[in-house]
Amino acid sequence: MTENSAATEDRFNPDVTTTRNDELHCYELHVGAQPAVRIRFIDRPGHIDFVHTDTAEAFQGRGLAKVLAHFALDDVVAAGKRIIPNCPFTYRYLRKHDAYNQYVDWPERPPEGA
């Protein structure tokens, strides 16, 4: 029998939501009512150009940006569009997760900070 125990600093919060906000041109992750992570994009014909990821200071270091990146990238693929990673965070995420490679149009140069 295996027992799974979490450290006291590991807390699961089931009140996490992810959404696409077309009005603000971003994907958002909220913890409760608080905005935690936002990935900004430009919706281009046939492509979604990811341009910037922001994580609120209170939520940094928890891996929430990765959760939102996975949600956003899956949403783009499901919509039949291609991904342009001009955001340094999204660029690094995609370099580590090659399952998306067939859907990515890599920029000529890595974005600054990637």
N, C-alpha and C positions, 0 to 999 in steps of 0.2 A: 504494500500500500504506500502511495506517495502522498505526502501532505504538502500543500502549497501555502506558505505563509509569507505575507508581505511585510516589509519593514514599516516601521511607524511613519516614516516620511512618504511612503507610497500610498497615496489615497486615490481611490477610484471615485470619480464624480460622474454619475450617470446623467447629469444635467448639462450635457454638451450638445450643441446643435451646430450643424454646418449648412450654409445656404449660399446660393449665388444671388447677388444683389445687382441686377442689371442697371438699376438707376444710378448706383455709385460705381459701376464697372469694377466690381470686386467679388471675390469669394470671402465669406466671413465665417469665423468660428466663435461662438459665444459660450461662455461658461456661466450658466444661469442666465441672468439678464446682462451680464457684462461682456462687451466685445473683447476678445482675447487676441485674435489673429485676423489679419486682413491681407489678402493677396490681390493686388490690383492688376487689371488686364486691359488690353485694347482688343475689341472684337473686330477682326478684319475678315474680309471675305474668305471663307475656307480655313481660317486660322484663328487661334486665340494667342495673342502675344502677352505673355506674363512679364510685367515690368517691375514690380516691387512687392516685397513681403514685409509686413510690420507685425511685430508681436508686442503687445502691451507689456510694460516693465514687470508688472505683478505676475505675469504668466510666462516669463522667459525661463528657459531651461527645463521645461516639462515635456517637450516633444510635440506640443500642440501644432506647431507649424507643419510638421511632417504629416499629421493627421489631416490637416486642411489641404496640403499639397496633394495627397493621395485622392481625396474627395474631388478636388478641382480637376486634376488630370483625368480621372475616370469620367468626369462629366464631359470634358472636351472630347474624349474618345467616343463616348456614347452618342454625342451629337454629330459624329462623323467629321469633326474638324481636326486640324493638325495643330501641333503645339510649337510655339516659338519661345524659347527660354531666354529672354533678355533680362530677367531678374536673377541676380547672383544666387539667391537661395534656391530657386527653382532649377537653375542650371546645375548646381551641385547635387541636388536631389536626383535629377534625371541621370546624371553621370553614375550615381550609385544604384539606380533602379533601371536596369536595361530592359525591363519588360515593356517600357514605353517607346523604345528606340524606333520602332517602325512608324510611330506617329509624330516624330520630332523633326522639325526643320531647324537644324542648329545654326545659330548666327555665325557670321564669318569669323568673328573674334569672340572669345569668352567675355561676358560682361565684367566691368570693373568690380572687383571684390569677389569674383568667383574663383 
